[in-house]
Amino acid sequence: MDTLYQCPYCGEPDALDLESDVDMDSPGDQVFVRDCSVCCQPWTVTVHVSTTGTRSVTIDR
C-alpha cells in the first residue's frame, strides 16, 4: 500500500510503497534511497521496525 510522504527538498507529497521495500520480520533499522517523483532529488528513507512489528519512518536529504 502506498503512503504519502513530503519531499524534504520540494515539499510536494510523494508516495512510497513500504510493503515492498521493508522486511517487517527483521527488527531494527532499514535504510534505502528513493528519488522524488516530482523534483528527482534523492531521499534517504530510514524505517525502524520494532520487535513488536511497529514501524516508524524518517525521510532525510
Backbone bond lengths (Angstrom), bond angles and torsions (degrees), N, CA, C in turn:
res aa  C-N    CA-C-N  psi(-1)  N-CA   C-N-CA  omega(-1)  CA-C   N-CA-C  phi
1 M - - - 1.429 - - 1.529 108.81 -
2 D 1.318 116.47 131.80 1.462 121.40 178.61 1.526 110.60 -76.98
3 T 1.331 114.97 139.50 1.452 121.87 175.33 1.517 106.99 -123.75
4 L 1.335 117.06 137.82 1.460 120.94 -179.81 1.524 110.83 -85.03
5 Y 1.331 114.72 135.56 1.462 122.80 175.62 1.517 108.05 -131.21
6 Q 1.320 116.92 153.36 1.460 121.71 -179.95 1.520 109.83 -87.90
7 C 1.323 116.07 129.71 1.462 121.51 178.22 1.532 109.38 -64.94
8 P 1.353 118.16 130.83 1.464 120.29 179.48 1.532 112.96 -73.21
9 Y 1.324 117.98 -7.35 1.462 121.45 178.75 1.526 111.59 -99.01
10 C 1.334 117.06 -60.55 1.462 120.55 -173.40 1.523 113.26 -98.55
11 G 1.332 117.63 -13.11 1.456 121.13 177.72 1.515 115.12 81.92
12 E 1.316 117.39 -1.15 1.462 120.39 -179.83 1.531 110.72 -79.00
13 P 1.323 117.25 148.16 1.467 119.60 175.32 1.528 110.38 -72.41
14 D 1.316 116.14 143.03 1.460 121.90 178.95 1.530 107.49 -145.65
15 A 1.299 116.45 151.34 1.462 121.25 -174.16 1.524 111.72 -96.86
16 L 1.330 114.76 141.66 1.460 122.33 171.83 1.526 107.89 -125.29
17 D 1.317 116.18 137.21 1.456 121.38 174.99 1.515 107.46 -100.79
18 L 1.327 116.28 87.66 1.459 120.61 -175.55 1.521 112.60 -70.16
19 E 1.322 117.48 -24.60 1.468 120.03 -179.13 1.529 110.91 -60.98
20 S 1.320 117.50 -34.03 1.465 119.94 -179.30 1.528 112.67 -86.88
21 D 1.342 117.46 -17.17 1.468 121.29 -176.11 1.524 114.49 -101.88
22 V 1.329 117.64 -17.67 1.462 121.32 -172.33 1.521 110.25 -116.76
23 D 1.334 115.19 132.91 1.456 121.24 174.61 1.525 107.62 -91.03
24 M 1.340 116.40 101.40 1.459 121.65 -176.08 1.528 112.58 -69.44
25 D 1.328 118.06 -10.67 1.463 121.76 178.50 1.522 112.59 -90.02
26 S 1.341 117.57 -0.62 1.465 121.94 -178.38 1.527 109.89 -115.86
27 P 1.328 117.98 95.13 1.470 119.79 178.43 1.534 111.22 -61.19
28 G 1.316 115.13 149.40 1.461 121.22 179.79 1.508 110.91 120.50
29 D 1.327 115.75 -167.25 1.464 121.72 -179.09 1.517 110.88 -92.91
30 Q 1.327 114.86 137.30 1.456 122.14 173.43 1.522 106.26 -125.38
31 V 1.328 116.41 127.53 1.458 121.79 -174.38 1.527 109.01 -122.06
32 F 1.336 115.03 134.87 1.459 120.24 175.79 1.522 108.91 -149.88
33 V 1.323 116.54 167.01 1.468 122.39 -177.90 1.517 108.69 -115.42
34 R 1.328 115.64 134.04 1.454 122.74 174.99 1.520 108.01 -131.24
35 D 1.322 117.25 146.79 1.459 121.75 176.30 1.524 109.75 -94.32
36 C 1.330 116.29 140.30 1.460 121.48 175.27 1.523 108.78 -64.05
37 S 1.318 117.04 133.94 1.465 119.76 -179.78 1.522 112.15 -76.73
38 V 1.335 117.55 -9.89 1.458 121.13 178.93 1.532 111.21 -94.53
39 C 1.364 117.31 -55.32 1.469 120.40 -175.06 1.535 113.33 -106.68
40 C 1.330 117.56 -4.81 1.473 124.28 176.50 1.528 114.81 68.88
41 Q 1.328 118.31 9.58 1.465 121.06 177.19 1.532 109.19 -76.33
42 P 1.344 116.94 148.22 1.466 119.46 -178.49 1.534 112.22 -81.43
43 W 1.319 115.30 136.20 1.458 122.23 173.89 1.508 108.15 -104.29
44 T 1.309 117.04 141.90 1.459 121.35 167.81 1.523 106.15 -98.61
45 V 1.310 115.60 114.54 1.459 121.61 -177.38 1.524 107.92 -103.98
46 T 1.332 116.48 122.77 1.457 121.92 175.94 1.516 107.92 -114.87
47 V 1.317 115.66 123.26 1.459 121.25 177.68 1.521 107.32 -115.10
48 H 1.323 115.46 122.35 1.463 120.35 175.97 1.518 107.87 -101.34
49 V 1.329 116.16 123.26 1.460 122.23 177.05 1.528 107.31 -107.78
50 S 1.335 116.27 122.22 1.462 120.32 179.92 1.527 109.76 -80.37
51 T 1.302 115.99 171.46 1.466 120.75 179.48 1.524 111.66 -68.19
52 T 1.328 116.82 -17.38 1.466 120.66 177.36 1.525 112.28 -93.59
53 G 1.349 117.66 -0.67 1.459 121.62 178.01 1.512 114.80 93.97
54 T 1.331 117.38 0.34 1.454 120.79 176.57 1.520 108.95 -74.93
55 R 1.328 116.84 140.75 1.462 118.74 179.47 1.516 110.92 -123.09
56 S 1.325 115.13 148.43 1.456 122.13 173.14 1.518 107.12 -128.83
57 V 1.326 115.78 145.01 1.464 122.17 -174.04 1.514 109.64 -121.16
58 T 1.340 116.38 133.38 1.451 123.03 173.50 1.516 107.78 -125.53
59 I 1.327 116.54 133.55 1.467 121.42 178.57 1.521 107.76 -120.74
60 D 1.331 115.58 124.40 1.466 121.65 -179.39 1.517 110.32 -127.90
61 R 1.313 113.99 167.85 1.471 120.44 175.06 1.499 110.48 -72.02
